[in-house]
Amino acid sequence: MNRGRIVAAMLALIAAGALAFAPTGEAAKAKVKRSVVKVSKEGEACIACHESQSPSFVKDWKESRHAAKGVDCYTCHKAEPTDVDAKQHYGFTIAVLVTPKDCGKCHPKEVKEFTNSHHAKAGDILNSLDNYLGEVVAGPEAVTVGCVQCHGSKVKLLKNGSLDPTTWPNTGIGRINPDGSRGSCSACHTRHSFSVAQARQPEACGKCHLGPDHPQMEIYQESKHGILYVAKKDQLNLSKRSWVVGKDYTAAPTCATCHMGATADQPATHDVGTRLSWSLRPPISKKQEHADQKRAAMKDVCDSCHSSPFVDNHFRQFDDLVNLYDTKFAAPATNMMKELVARKLLKPVEFDKKLDWTYFELWHHEGRRARHGAAMSGPDYAWWHGMYDVSKNFYTEFLPEVKEVAGPTLYDELVKKYLDSDPRHEWYTKGMSKDQLDRIKKYYQERYGEKLQ
């Protein structure tokens, strides 16, 4: 082989090696740096200063779609002197806090949908039982770094125009802004890249939707959907503008796919409640307004990847679990609590008795986990972290504590009124029959070769 052929062969090998280690899919897209078009003089001044002081967010902005479109710092932060949150900053009138009202100048459809959503109302926790637990039982400092960082605070201004440190920083999804708008777009589209690909990933939702009372992130991770996401994330075309499930990607769904994403028959939406037929937050589940329409919208997403019988049967199982929780446990427990309050044996709000805490966790933690587990195909959360805990604590914690507060006579009246009419409680109120015990013994003997005494 002559020298020329040897050189050519070596170059080919080098090129092949480079291709083997070159990033593909989403990784390749992440490496692409967007070109920054000409920005305003005010924007140039912002960049000149902040590039040395805050280089990270300037770099994020330079690689964003905003930069490619000439949307600069001043475009978003510009304020009128009469604006309630206006502040003088090195010769410019700006608002430190960019609100949905500001974003709506360019994204009116998205902001309108978001404003109509339950996300925008998340700040209403400030007037709820949850906030009572935070502000009074724990303490306001805990609320500042905990509750409102997801739900949103009412952002206040100091006399000098600066943001009050007791309410800022805060990117809670239902933040109440000084200009009257609600929400924070950067809760999902993290600044300063405001990446659509980042917001479409489940981790964006996992900042808030996790933990003992609403573990959607954990449930998603244990579901087949979450397993597929981890395995095939690089096939999801997360940066693609249209992002229609079944057309632009099929590998796996994310939270955004089901609750916000476009299908062949419906557009994307920023109102995350348009496909939820149940409200699973309260002690007893409630059907949403226009529940059938919302269920059909969610089924339309499911149909992009699953057959109709599969989808129908999933929702049948989900509804059955919700009805089991509601009728067997939630309604009797709630009615008993109401009677104890009406008889002044319990205070309406005060968490001064163990029974208050047990009942609260029964629905707020365990009941929600069970319902969300069934909704999102998370078997461990539907059962072990859900209905198992509901059942165990209803019979071994809640009812004995009701008896302690009510006294034996009233307790017997409550059991007769709310449990005796339901045969599903007979194993507890009357004891298991000989036939039931014999069937269990036979099952264990056949399954495990064990004899129960």
N, C-alpha and C positions, 0 to 999 in steps of 0.2 A: 504494500500500500504506500503511495507516494505521500510526501509531506502535506500537500494540500488536502488530500482525503482524510489524513489523520486529524488535521486541525478542524475540518468540517465535522468529523465524527465527534470530536471532543466538545465542540460548540453545541451539537445536537444533544449530547448527554447532559451538559450544563443546563440547557433550556428545559429539558425534560424534568430535571431535578427541581428547577425553579418552579415549574408548573405543579409539581407534586406537593410543594410546600406553600404554594400561593393560597391566600384566603379565598374561600368560595362563598356563594350565597350571601346571607346577611353580613358575614364577616368581611367579605369583599366590599359590600356597600358601605360598611362602617369606616373603611379606610379611605373612601373617596372624600376629598376636601372640596367643599362648595366654593365657587369663586364669589367674592364679594363685589357686588355692583357698586356704582357710585352712591355714596350716602350724603346726607345733608351736612352743611357746615356745622350745625349744632351736634350732629352725630359724630362727626370727626373730632370735635372737641371732647366729647365724652370718651371716645375710644383712646384718644391721646393720653388722657389722664388715667383712666381705669386699666389700660393695658399694662401699666407698671404697678398699679396698686392692687388690682384684682384680675390678674391675667387669666385665671381659669374660666371665669364666666365670659370674658371677651372671646377666648378661644372657642368656647361652646357656641357663642353667638355666630362667630365667623363660619362655623361648620353647619349652621342651621339653614333651613329653607327661608327663614326671614331675611338672613343676610343676602341670600341669592336673589331675593326680590327687592332689595334696597330698603327693607324695613329695619331701621336702626334704633338705637337707644331712645333718641328724642321722639321718634314716632310713637312709642308706647308710653313714655314717661312725661310727655309734654302736658302741661296743665295751664288753665286760664287763671289769672290772679284772683278771680272770684270763686274758684273751686274751693270747696271746704277743706280739701286735703292738699292745697297748693303750698309750695315751699320754695323760697329763694335759694338757689344753689349755684354759686359761682357765676352769677349773672344770668342764669336761666330760671324760669319758673317751671318747676317740675312737681310731680306727685311720686313719692317713693313707692307707694302702693299702687300697683297696676291691677285694676279690678275688671270684672266681666263687662262693666259698662265701657271701659276703655277698649277691651278686646272686641266688643260688639260693633265697633266702628268698621272693622274689616270682616268680622265673623258673625253677622247678625243672626243667621239661622241657628248656628250652634249655641249662641248665648240665649236665644229665645227658648230653645228646647231645654237647655240646662236650667234656666230660671223656672220652668214649669215642673221640674223634676223634684223627686224627694231629696236628692242630694242638696239642692239649694235650701231646703228646709232643715238641714241637719243641725243648724245653729239653734233650733228651737229647744234643744236639750237644756238650754239655760233656764227653761221654765218647767223642767220635768223632774220626775222622781229620781232619775239617775243623777241629775245635778244636785239634788238635795243630799244624796249620799256623798257626793264629792265636796260640795261647799261646806256642809254642816258636819256630817259624820266624820269625814276625813279632814278637809281643810282646803281653802281656796288655792294655796300654792300647788296642791296636787292637781287641781283642775287646770291650772295654767299650763303645766307641762304634760298633762295627761289628756283629759277629756277633750278640751277645745282644740288640741293639735290635730284631731281627726274631724270633730264636729264643726269647729270654727268658733272663734271668739267674736265679741263685739269690739272691733278695733277702735281704740280711743286715741285722740291727739292731745299732746301737751300744748301749753300756751305758745311755745316757740315754733309750733308746727311739726315737731318731731313726733314719732309714733311712741305711744306709751309702752314702756317695756313690760308691763303686766299683761299686755294684750298683743304684743308683737316681739319676736317673729311668730307668724301663724299662717299656715296655708291650709287650714281646715276647710273641708269641702263646702260647708255651709256658713263660712265666715260672713259676718255682717259688717260691711264696709262703710267708711265715713260718708261716701257719696250716695248711700242708700241701696246700692246693689248688694246682691248676695252671692257668696261663693268665691272660689279661687281656682282659676283655670290651671295654675301651676301645681295644684294638688295632684293632678294627673300628668300634665305636660310640664315636666320639671324644667324650670328655667336654668340657663338661658338659651338652650337649644330648642325647647318646646317641641321635642321630637314626637311625631305620631307613632313611630315604631316603638319607642319606649312606653308610651301610654297604652299601647295595645297589649303589652306583656302583663301577665297576671301579677307580677311583683309590684306593679304600680297600684293595684287594688289591695295588695297584701299589707300595705302600710296600716290600713285601718280595719280591713275585713279579716280579722284573725283573733285568736284568744278564746277565753272560756265562754263568752256569751254569743259570739257570731264567728265561728272559725271557718269561714268560707275558703280562706287560703289553704288551710290544712286539709279540708275536705277535698278541694280541687286537686291537691297534690297526691292524695291517695286514690283518686278516681282514675278511670281509664283515660279520661281527657287529660289530666295532669301528667300521667305517665307518658302519653303520646307527645305532649308538648316538650318534655325534657328530651325525648328521643329524637324528635324531628323539628326542633325549633328553627334550624337553619333552612327549612323548606317552607316557611310560613309567609315569605314575601312581606314582612312586617312594614317595610318602608314604601310599599306600593300604594299609590294614591287611592285607587278605587277599592281594593281589598274586599272583593265579593266572595263569600264562602261558596265553595263548589266550583268556582271559576278561577280566581286568583290564587287560591290555596285550598288544599284538602287534607293536609297532614294531621292537623289537630286543631281544636278550638281553644281559644283563650276566653277569659271573662268577657272581654270586649266583643268577641264573636257572638256570644249568646245574648248579651244584654244591650249591645249597641251597634253591632256590625251589620253591614249590608248583606242581603241575599239577592237572588235573582228577582224576587218579587217585592222586596221592601227596602227602602233606603236606610243608610246608617242614621243613628239618632244619638243625641246627647241627653235624652230623657231616659234614664235607666229603668224607669218603672213601666214603660209601655208594654213590656212582655211579661209582667209579673201578675198572675191571677190571684195569688194569696198574699196577704200581709202576715208574715210569720213572727213579727216583733212582739205583739201584745201577749198577755197571759193566755187568751183564747184566740186562735187564729181567725182571721176575718177575710172574707172574699172581697177583692178589690172591686171598685166600680168598673163596669164593662169587663168583668172577669173573663167571659167567654171570648171576647174580642182579643184580649191580651193573651189568653192561652193559645189562641189560633196563631198569633204573631210569633210566640215562642216555638210552637210546633213547626212553623214554617222554617225556622232556623234548623231545628233538629232534622227535618225532612231533607235537608241538603246533604246529610251524611248517613241517615238511617232510613229503614223502611217504615211505612206507616204503622204496621202492627207493632213493631218494636217501640216506636214513639208512643203510641196509644197505651201500651201496656206499662211503660215506664211511668206515665202520668197517672195511670190507675193505681199503681203501687204507691206512688207519692201521695195521692189524695187519701188513700186508705190509711196510711201512717198518720197523716195530719188529723184525720177524723178519729183514729184510735187515741191519739194524745189528747185531743180536745174533749171527747166525750167521756173517756174512762178516767182521766186524771185532772185535766185543767179545769173543766167546768165544776166538778165536785169540790176541788180545792178552793177555787175562787168563790163559790157560793158559801162555803163554810167560813172563809175569811170575812166575807161581807156580813154574815150573821153575827160573828163575834164583834165586829166593829159596831154594828147597829145596836148591840146589847151593851156597848161601852166596855167590853172586856179587852178590846184592843183599841189603840189609837189609830186614826186613819193613816198617818204618815210615819210617826215616830218609830224608829228601829230599836225599840227598847226591850224587846223580847226576842228570844231565839226563834220563835215561830215566824216572826216577820222576815228574818233572814232566810229561814228554810223555805218559806213560800216563794220569796223573791228569787232565790237561786233555782227553785223547781221549774219556774217558767222562763226566767230571764237567762239562765245558763243552760240547764239540762234540757228543757223543752225546746229551746231554740236549736241546740245542737242536733237533737233528734230530727227536727223538721227540716233543717238545712241539709243534714246528711242524706235524708230521703230525696230531697229536691235535686241534689247534685251528684247522686250515685256514689256516696261515700259510706260504705257499709259499716265501718268501724264507728263512725260518728252517729249513724242512725241507731246503732245498737249499743255498743259498750260505753261510748261517751254520751249516748243519748237516752234511749228508752230503758236501758238497764239502770242508769242513774235515776231516771224519773221514777221507775217502779220501786227501786230499793228505797229511795228517800221518801216517797209518798207513804209507803207502808211502815217503814221503820223509824222515820224521823217526823214527818209532817203529822200523821194521825196521832201518834203518842203525844206530840206537843199540843195538838188541838185538845186532846183529853185533859192535859194538864191545865190549860187556860180555861176551858169550858166547864170542867168538872164532870163527874161520871154521868149524871142525869142528862145534862144538855148534850154531852158527847153522844150518848146513845140515841138521842133524838136526831142529831145531825147525821149519824151513820144510817139510821133507818130512812131518813129523808133523801139522802144523796147517794148512798151506796147499795142499800138492800134491793132496790128495784133493778139493779144491773147484775145479771148472773156472772159477769166477768170478775166480780169481787167476792164471789161466794167462797173461793178457796181461803180467803182471809177472814171473812166475817163468820162463816159457818164451819170452816175446815174442809179439807179434801175428803171426798167420799172414798169408800173402800175400793170401788171400781176404778177410780182415778189413780189411787195409790198402786193398785195391782197392775194397771197398764204401765205405769212408770217403772215399777220393779221389773216387769217383763222386758221392757225396752232396754234397760241397762244390762239385764242378763244376756239378751240376744246380741246387743251391740258390743259390750265390753267383757262379757263373760263374768260379770260381777253379780253378786246377790246382795240386795239391800235388806237390812234388818227391819 
